[in-house]
Amino acid sequence: MILMDSYQSAKETLKNAVNIVDLIGQYVQLKKAGQNHIGLCPFHSEKDPSFTVNDAKQMFHCFGCKKGGDIFGFWMEYHKVSFPQALEDLAEKYHVPMPKGTFDPAEKKTKELKDILLQINETAAGYFHDILLNSNKGSPGRNYVAKRSIPKEIIMEFKLGYAPNAWDNLSGHFKAQDLAKAAEAGLIIPREKGRGYYDRFRGRVVFPIFNIKSQVIGFGARVLDHSLPKYLNSPETPIFQKGKTLYGLHKAVQKAREQQRLVIVEGYTDVLALRKHGFSEVVATLGTALTRDHIRLMKGYIKEALVVFDSDMAGRTATMKSLPLFLAEGLPAKVMILPDNDDPDTFVNKHGLAGFNALLDRAVPMFDFYLDLKVSKSGEMIENQIETLKEIIPILLSLDNAAQQSYYIRRVAAKIGVAEAGIIRELQKWNDPRNVGDKNKALRERLSSSHAIAGDDMPLLNLLIHHPGAIQDLIRCEVKTLLAHPFVIEIFDQMVDLYKEKRPFSAADILEKMETKPAGQYLREAMLAPSIYSETMVEQALKEFEDRVLKKNLNDSISKARQDGDLESLNRILKLKKVKGRPA
């Protein structure tokens, strides 16, 4: 009980100390819109903002995916952590003292594992870093970083290291009791025959990979000879997922916010070379194609992405595959085209930052790059042109802006040599009316599952949220008999329970009790709606609700008397209804 009270105290302290607009604004581009702030939802794909944050109520809600809550709800959903972990993270971030312990043994076990893996990684990073800087074993690594012109300050900043070309250097460095966890972190591998472990990284320059909190979550390692694979990453672990991680983001985020852009490159050394020349808003993928999670991660900080993949066909193909993802996530993207046989590392070292920025200024919209590349490959053969058109049409259909779609239709028509009308007809075919039945079915399913609130429910819910002091009169006149929607009834019952506890309460108190329940999303949406009733209108509203209750009770009594054949009671009720219906 003492522990729970301590957690509740820490929770309340955090809610008072942290402004939800400021917190979410660090991860989502928010724009003031009346009493709310709106932005593109980080939890689902959308092109028009439906993600709403309310400063006064200290809550967020997405009208698209229906996710919402308070500062803890956002942190849990955005970082995919439990409530105790969110509480601890925010307490650390905002310097709020936290009690020892946790709520749940399973949560405690998960957190302890993650903490151990982070500590194991930190130990390994320190070991590799020391080898590179101070050991004779690190000589090959020092030769490599010298050849790549990576200065010591960058080596120190990104904690570069070297894994000696031996089977048991790192495994021998760990204490015996830590070996199993080091294997779980992917740093060492159990031997197939016999006991013991061997090192995963051998004879490689090591690039620690950091999360946004500057904690080491994994490693990338480059071989120094012609062995394969050229780059080797840590395997997926509870703290490391390649498809959700961008190298260098922890160092780039501040400048990215200022410049409202991020440059995306392919390799670790590309990031380091640009950083060396003073260009900070740069990140790299981890040997994987860009993913939707990468783009969602970025779009909270920036308004534009610039992709700089290598000029070879593999780089161009990777760029083309990312276009639908950028369009789906609503993040504008451009492509910077490097000269043949250059990557960002070699280019900026040859031409300096001025040369790199000059190329960056000439970056083209990604759709233009995609279109030019597709059309150039199709040639003049009609069959190839048809195949190219089939690939381009879904991209054209994904453009919501009619003027932009019309512009690209003209460009495609001119490039391929097909009439615009022909392309428009093909677009119409893709929107085949035979699909309408399925679309209508899906719409019906969405509507039937949404339980639209109607009748007296919404006005009454609005009155309770904005004028909770009216609860006493509403209980007295038995207003619950007017309610039909199960979620509104659930919210009303929660308010009654709090009222009976004889303490002041607000809609936020109710929301806290039903945050994870389906009714919670309806309460959030109602809380974001403006008040229907001014202070001077509350008394009149209560009178109207009381009259509706009385009318409903009379009508119910009439129906029952008719059903029972009780004419005497029926006549008496009808007379009473006539009297009640006269103006006062």
C-alpha positions in Angstrom: 0.0 0.0 0.0 2.9 2.4 0.8 4.5 1.5 -2.5 1.2 2.2 -4.4 0.8 5.5 -2.6 4.4 6.5 -3.5 3.8 5.7 -7.1 0.5 7.7 -7.1 2.4 10.6 -5.6 5.1 10.4 -8.3 2.5 10.1 -11.0 0.6 13.2 -9.7 3.9 15.1 -9.4 4.8 14.3 -13.0 1.3 15.2 -14.3 1.7 18.6 -12.6 5.3 19.1 -13.8 4.9 18.0 -17.5 2.9 19.9 -20.0 1.5 17.4 -22.5 1.8 19.8 -25.4 5.5 20.3 -24.7 6.1 16.6 -24.3 4.3 15.4 -27.4 5.7 18.4 -29.4 9.1 16.8 -29.0 7.9 13.9 -31.1 5.0 15.2 -33.2 4.8 18.4 -35.3 1.9 20.2 -33.6 0.0 23.3 -34.9 -2.3 25.4 -32.8 -5.9 25.1 -33.9 -8.4 26.9 -31.6 -8.2 25.5 -28.1 -6.3 22.4 -29.4 -3.0 21.5 -31.1 -3.2 19.2 -34.0 -0.7 17.1 -36.0 -0.2 13.9 -38.0 -0.7 10.9 -35.9 2.5 9.0 -35.1 0.5 5.8 -34.5 -1.1 5.3 -38.0 -0.8 6.5 -41.6 -2.6 9.7 -42.4 -2.2 12.7 -44.7 -4.7 15.0 -42.9 -4.1 15.7 -39.2 -6.5 14.0 -36.9 -4.2 13.8 -33.9 -5.4 16.3 -31.2 -3.7 17.5 -28.1 -5.5 19.6 -25.5 -3.5 21.8 -23.2 -6.3 22.6 -20.8 -7.3 19.0 -20.3 -3.7 17.6 -20.6 -4.8 14.8 -22.9 -4.4 13.7 -26.5 -6.7 11.8 -28.8 -6.5 10.7 -32.4 -9.9 10.8 -34.2 -8.5 8.4 -36.8 -7.1 5.4 -34.9 -8.8 6.3 -31.6 -5.6 6.1 -29.5 -5.4 8.6 -26.7 -4.7 9.4 -23.1 -2.4 11.5 -20.9 1.4 11.9 -20.8 1.8 8.3 -19.7 -0.5 6.9 -22.4 1.5 8.8 -25.1 4.9 7.6 -23.7 3.7 4.0 -23.5 2.3 3.9 -27.0 5.2 5.9 -28.7 8.0 4.0 -27.0 6.2 0.7 -26.7 6.8 0.4 -22.9 4.7 -0.6 -19.9 3.2 1.9 -17.5 5.9 1.4 -14.8 8.6 1.9 -17.4 6.8 5.0 -18.7 6.6 6.3 -15.2 10.3 5.7 -14.6 11.4 7.2 -18.0 9.4 10.4 -17.4 10.6 10.7 -13.8 14.2 10.4 -15.1 13.5 12.9 -17.9 11.9 15.5 -15.6 14.0 14.8 -12.5 11.1 13.6 -10.3 12.1 11.2 -7.4 10.8 7.6 -7.9 10.0 5.0 -5.2 11.9 1.7 -5.4 10.1 -1.4 -6.7 7.5 -2.0 -9.4 3.9 -3.0 -9.7 4.1 -6.4 -11.4 6.6 -9.3 -11.2 6.4 -9.8 -15.0 7.0 -6.1 -15.6 9.9 -6.1 -13.2 11.4 -9.1 -15.0 11.2 -7.4 -18.4 12.6 -4.1 -17.1 15.5 -5.9 -15.3 16.3 -7.8 -18.5 16.4 -4.6 -20.6 18.5 -2.8 -18.0 21.0 -5.7 -17.9 21.2 -5.8 -21.7 21.9 -2.0 -21.8 24.6 -2.4 -19.2 26.1 -5.4 -21.1 26.2 -3.3 -24.3 27.7 -0.3 -22.4 30.4 -2.6 -21.1 31.1 -4.0 -24.6 31.2 -0.5 -26.2 33.7 0.6 -23.6 35.8 -2.5 -24.2 35.8 -2.0 -28.0 36.5 1.7 -27.7 39.4 1.1 -25.4 40.9 -1.4 -27.8 40.7 1.0 -30.6 42.3 3.9 -28.7 44.8 2.3 -26.5 45.6 -1.3 -27.3 48.1 -2.8 -29.8 45.3 -5.1 -30.8 43.5 -2.0 -32.1 46.1 -1.1 -34.7 44.1 -2.4 -37.7 41.1 -0.3 -36.5 43.2 2.8 -36.1 44.6 2.4 -39.6 41.0 2.2 -40.9 39.7 5.3 -39.2 42.9 7.2 -40.3 42.3 6.1 -43.9 38.7 7.3 -43.7 39.8 10.6 -42.2 37.7 10.1 -39.1 39.1 12.5 -36.4 39.5 11.6 -32.8 36.6 13.9 -31.7 34.2 12.0 -33.9 35.6 8.7 -32.6 35.0 9.8 -29.1 31.6 11.3 -29.7 30.3 8.2 -31.4 32.4 5.8 -29.2 33.8 3.9 -32.2 35.7 0.7 -31.3 37.5 -2.3 -32.7 36.9 -6.0 -32.2 40.2 -7.9 -32.4 40.4 -10.8 -34.9 40.1 -13.6 -32.2 37.4 -15.9 -31.1 37.3 -15.1 -27.4 38.4 -11.5 -26.7 35.1 -10.1 -25.6 33.8 -13.4 -24.2 36.9 -13.5 -22.1 36.4 -10.0 -20.9 32.9 -10.7 -19.4 32.5 -12.3 -16.0 31.3 -15.8 -16.0 27.9 -14.8 -14.6 27.4 -12.3 -17.4 28.0 -14.6 -20.4 24.4 -15.8 -20.8 23.1 -12.2 -20.9 25.9 -11.2 -23.3 24.7 -14.0 -25.6 21.2 -12.7 -25.2 22.5 -9.2 -26.2 23.9 -10.9 -29.4 27.5 -10.0 -28.5 28.7 -13.6 -28.1 27.4 -16.9 -29.5 27.1 -20.3 -27.7 29.4 -22.9 -29.2 27.6 -25.8 -30.9 29.9 -28.4 -29.5 31.2 -28.3 -26.0 30.8 -25.5 -23.5 31.5 -21.9 -23.8 31.0 -19.0 -26.2 32.7 -17.2 -29.1 32.7 -13.6 -30.2 30.2 -12.5 -32.8 32.3 -9.5 -33.9 35.9 -10.4 -34.9 38.4 -8.3 -36.9 35.9 -5.5 -37.4 35.6 -1.8 -36.7 32.6 -1.4 -34.3 30.0 1.3 -34.5 27.8 1.4 -31.3 24.2 2.1 -32.1 22.4 4.5 -29.7 18.7 5.1 -28.9 17.3 8.5 -28.5 18.3 8.5 -24.9 22.0 7.9 -25.9 22.0 4.4 -24.6 23.9 1.7 -26.5 21.2 -0.7 -27.8 23.2 -2.6 -30.5 26.3 -2.6 -32.7 27.2 -2.5 -36.4 30.6 -3.8 -37.4 32.6 -3.5 -40.6 35.1 -6.1 -41.7 38.6 -4.8 -42.8 39.3 -7.4 -45.5 37.2 -8.9 -48.3 35.3 -11.2 -46.0 31.5 -11.4 -46.1 29.3 -10.0 -44.8 30.9 -6.6 -45.2 28.7 -5.2 -42.4 27.4 -7.3 -39.5 24.7 -6.0 -37.1 23.6 -7.1 -33.7 20.6 -9.5 -33.9 17.1 -8.3 -32.9 16.9 -8.2 -29.1 14.3 -6.8 -26.5 16.1 -3.4 -26.8 17.2 -3.4 -30.5 15.1 -3.6 -33.7 16.8 -2.5 -36.9 13.6 -1.5 -38.7 12.8 1.0 -36.0 16.3 2.5 -35.4 18.2 5.2 -37.2 22.0 5.5 -36.7 22.9 9.0 -35.4 19.4 10.2 -34.5 20.4 10.8 -30.9 22.9 13.4 -32.2 20.9 14.7 -35.1 17.6 15.4 -33.4 18.2 18.9 -32.1 19.5 20.3 -35.4 16.8 18.4 -37.2 14.1 20.2 -35.2 15.8 23.6 -35.9 16.2 22.9 -39.7 12.9 21.0 -40.0 14.7 18.4 -42.1 16.7 15.2 -41.9 19.2 13.8 -44.5 19.1 10.0 -44.8 22.2 8.2 -45.9 23.2 4.6 -46.2 26.2 4.1 -44.1 27.7 4.8 -40.7 30.8 6.5 -42.2 28.5 8.7 -44.3 27.0 10.1 -41.1 30.4 10.5 -39.5 31.9 12.3 -42.5 29.1 14.8 -42.6 29.3 15.4 -38.9 33.0 16.0 -39.2 32.3 18.7 -41.8 29.7 20.4 -39.5 26.5 18.9 -41.0 24.5 17.6 -38.1 21.0 16.7 -39.3 21.9 13.4 -40.8 21.0 9.7 -40.0 21.6 6.3 -41.6 19.6 3.2 -41.9 21.2 0.0 -40.5 21.8 -1.9 -43.7 18.1 -2.2 -44.2 15.6 -0.5 -46.5 13.7 2.4 -45.1 10.6 1.2 -43.2 7.3 2.9 -42.3 8.5 2.9 -38.6 11.6 4.8 -39.7 9.5 7.5 -41.4 7.1 7.7 -38.5 10.0 8.2 -36.2 11.4 11.0 -38.3 8.2 12.9 -39.0 7.7 13.8 -35.4 10.8 16.1 -35.7 10.8 17.3 -39.3 8.8 18.6 -42.2 10.9 17.2 -45.0 13.3 14.2 -45.6 16.1 14.2 -48.1 17.3 10.8 -49.2 20.9 10.4 -50.3 21.5 6.8 -51.4 24.4 5.6 -53.5 24.2 6.3 -57.2 24.4 2.6 -58.2 21.2 0.7 -59.2 20.9 -0.8 -55.7 20.7 2.7 -54.2 18.2 3.9 -56.8 16.0 0.8 -56.3 16.0 1.4 -52.5 15.0 5.0 -53.1 12.1 4.0 -55.4 10.8 1.4 -52.8 10.6 4.1 -50.2 8.3 6.5 -52.2 5.0 4.8 -51.3 6.0 4.8 -47.6 6.7 8.6 -47.7 3.4 9.2 -49.5 1.4 7.0 -47.1 2.9 8.7 -44.1 2.4 12.2 -45.5 6.0 13.2 -45.2 7.4 15.2 -48.1 10.7 13.7 -49.4 13.4 14.7 -51.9 16.2 12.8 -53.5 19.8 14.1 -53.7 21.7 12.5 -56.6 25.4 12.0 -56.2 27.9 11.7 -59.0 28.8 8.1 -60.1 31.2 6.2 -57.9 30.6 8.6 -55.0 28.9 8.2 -51.7 28.3 11.0 -49.1 31.5 10.1 -47.3 33.8 10.3 -50.4 32.0 13.3 -51.8 32.1 15.5 -48.8 35.7 14.7 -48.2 36.6 15.7 -51.8 34.3 18.7 -52.2 33.7 19.9 -48.7 30.4 21.0 -47.0 29.8 23.7 -49.6 29.8 21.2 -52.4 27.5 18.9 -50.5 25.0 21.7 -49.7 25.1 22.8 -53.4 23.9 19.3 -54.4 21.4 19.2 -51.6 19.9 22.5 -52.9 19.3 20.7 -56.2 17.5 17.7 -54.7 14.4 16.7 -56.7 11.0 15.7 -55.3 11.0 11.9 -54.9 8.1 11.4 -57.2 9.9 13.2 -60.0 13.0 11.0 -59.4 10.8 7.9 -59.4 9.0 8.8 -62.6 12.1 9.7 -64.5 13.8 6.5 -63.5 10.8 4.3 -64.3 10.2 6.0 -67.7 13.9 5.9 -68.7 13.9 2.1 -68.1 10.7 1.5 -70.2 12.1 2.5 -73.6 9.8 2.8 -76.6 8.5 -0.8 -76.6 4.7 -0.5 -76.0 4.7 -3.6 -73.7 7.3 -2.0 -71.5 5.4 1.2 -71.4 2.2 -0.6 -70.3 4.1 -2.4 -67.6 5.6 1.0 -66.4 2.1 2.5 -66.4 0.8 -0.3 -64.3 3.6 0.4 -61.7 3.0 4.2 -61.7 -0.8 4.2 -61.5 -1.1 3.1 -57.9 1.3 5.9 -57.0 -0.8 8.4 -58.9 -3.9 7.2 -57.1 -2.2 7.7 -53.7 -1.9 11.4 -54.4 -4.7 13.2 -52.5 -3.9 16.6 -54.0 -5.9 16.9 -57.3 -3.6 19.5 -58.8 -0.5 17.4 -58.0 -2.1 14.3 -59.5 -3.1 16.3 -62.6 0.5 17.6 -62.9 2.0 14.1 -62.8 -0.6 12.7 -65.2 0.6 15.3 -67.7 4.3 14.4 -67.0 3.7 10.6 -67.3 1.7 11.2 -70.5 4.5 13.3 -72.0 7.3 10.9 -70.9 5.6 7.7 -72.1 3.9 9.2 -75.2 0.4 8.3 -74.1 -2.6 10.6 -74.2 -3.6 12.1 -70.8 -7.2 10.8 -71.4 -5.9 7.3 -71.6 -4.1 7.5 -68.3 -7.2 9.0 -66.7 -9.3 6.1 -68.0 -6.8 3.7 -66.5 -7.0 5.5 -63.2 -10.8 5.1 -63.3 -10.5 1.4 -64.0 -8.4 1.0 -60.9 -11.3 2.5 -59.0 -13.5 -0.3 -60.3 -17.1 0.1 -59.2 -17.2 -3.6 -58.5 -15.3 -2.8 -55.4 -18.0 -0.5 -54.1 -19.9 -3.4 -52.5 -16.8 -4.4 -50.4 -16.2 -0.7 -49.6 -19.8 -0.3 -48.4 -19.6 -3.5 -46.4 -16.4 -2.2 -44.7 -18.1 1.1 -44.0 -21.2 -0.6 -42.5 -18.9 -2.7 -40.3 -17.1 0.5 -39.1 -20.3 2.3 -38.5 -21.9 -0.6 -36.6 -18.8 -1.0 -34.4 -18.6 2.7 -33.6 -21.8 2.9 -31.6 -22.6 6.5 -32.6 -23.8 8.5 -29.7 -27.1 10.2 -30.4 -30.3 11.4 -28.7 -30.0 12.8 -25.1 -26.7 11.0 -24.5 -24.3 13.5 -26.1 -25.8 16.7 -24.6 -26.0 15.1 -21.2 -22.4 13.8 -21.5 -21.3 17.3 -22.5 -23.1 18.8 -19.5 -21.5 16.4 -17.1 -18.0 16.9 -18.5 -18.0 20.7 -18.6 -20.3 21.2 -15.5 -19.6 18.3 -13.2 -21.4 20.1 -10.3 -24.7 19.3 -12.0 -24.3 15.6 -11.1 -26.3 16.0 -7.9 -29.4 17.4 -9.6 -29.1 14.8 -12.4 -29.0 11.9 -10.0 -32.0 13.3 -8.1 -34.1 13.5 -11.2 -33.1 10.0 -12.3 -31.6 11.2 -15.6 -30.0 7.8 -16.2 -33.3 6.6 -17.5 -32.8 8.8 -20.6 -29.4 7.2 -21.5 -29.2 4.6 -24.2 -25.6 4.2 -25.2 -23.7 1.7 -23.0 -20.5 3.7 -23.0 -22.3 6.9 -21.8 -24.0 4.8 -19.1 -20.7 3.5 -18.0 -19.2 7.0 -17.8 -22.3 8.2 -15.9 -22.0 5.4 -13.4 -18.3 6.2 -12.8 -19.2 9.8 -12.1 -21.9 8.8 -9.7 -19.4 6.5 -7.8 -17.0 9.4 -7.5 -19.7 11.8 -6.3 -20.7 9.3 -3.6 -17.2 9.3 -2.4 -18.0 13.0 -1.5 -14.9 14.6 -3.1 -14.6 17.0 -6.0 -13.9 15.4 -9.4 -13.4 16.2 -13.0 -13.8 14.4 -16.3 -10.0 13.8 -16.2 -10.6 11.7 -13.0 -13.2 9.6 -14.8 -10.9 9.2 -17.8 -8.1 7.9 -15.5 -10.4 5.1 -14.3 -11.4 4.0 -17.8 -8.4 4.8 -19.9 -7.9 1.3 -21.2 -11.7 0.6 -21.7 -13.5 1.2 -24.9 -15.6 3.9 -23.3 -12.4 5.9 -22.7 -12.1 6.9 -26.4 -15.7 8.3 -26.4 -15.0 10.2 -23.2 -11.8 11.7 -24.7 -13.7 12.8 -27.8 -16.4 14.3 -25.7 -13.9 16.1 -23.5 -12.3 17.7 -26.7 -15.7 19.1 -27.8 -16.6 22.6 -26.6 -19.2 23.1 -24.0 -22.8 23.3 -25.3 -24.0 25.1 -22.2 -22.8 28.4 -20.7 -22.9 28.8 -16.9 -26.2 30.7 -17.3 -27.7 27.9 -19.3 -27.0 25.1 -16.9 -30.1 25.6 -14.7 -32.3 25.7 -17.8 -30.6 22.5 -19.1 -31.3 20.7 -15.8 -35.0 21.7 -16.0 -35.2 20.4 -19.6 -33.6 17.1 -18.6 -36.0 16.8 -15.6 -39.0 17.4 -17.9 -37.7 14.7 -20.3 -37.4 12.2 -17.5 -40.9 12.9 -16.4 -42.3 12.7 -19.9 -40.5 9.4 -20.4 -41.8 7.9 -17.2 -45.3 8.9 -18.1 -45.1 7.4 -21.5 -43.7 4.2 -20.0 -46.5 4.1 -17.6 -49.1 4.6 -20.4 -47.6 1.8 -22.4 -47.7 -0.5 -19.4 -51.3 0.4 -18.5 -52.4 -0.3 -22.1 -50.5 -3.6 -22.1 -52.1 -4.7 -18.8 -55.6 -3.4 -19.9 -55.8 -1.2 -16.8 -58.2 1.5 -18.0 -58.5 3.2 -14.7 -54.8 3.7 -14.3 -54.5 4.7 -18.0 -57.1 7.5 -17.6 -55.4 8.8 -14.4 -52.0 8.9 -16.1 -53.4 10.6 -19.3 -55.0 13.3 -17.1 -51.7 13.8 -15.2 -49.8 14.1 -18.5 -52.3 16.7 -19.7 -51.7 18.8 -16.6 -47.9 18.4 -16.8 -48.1 19.5 -20.4 -49.7 22.9 -19.6 -47.3 25.9 -19.6 -46.4 27.1 -16.1 
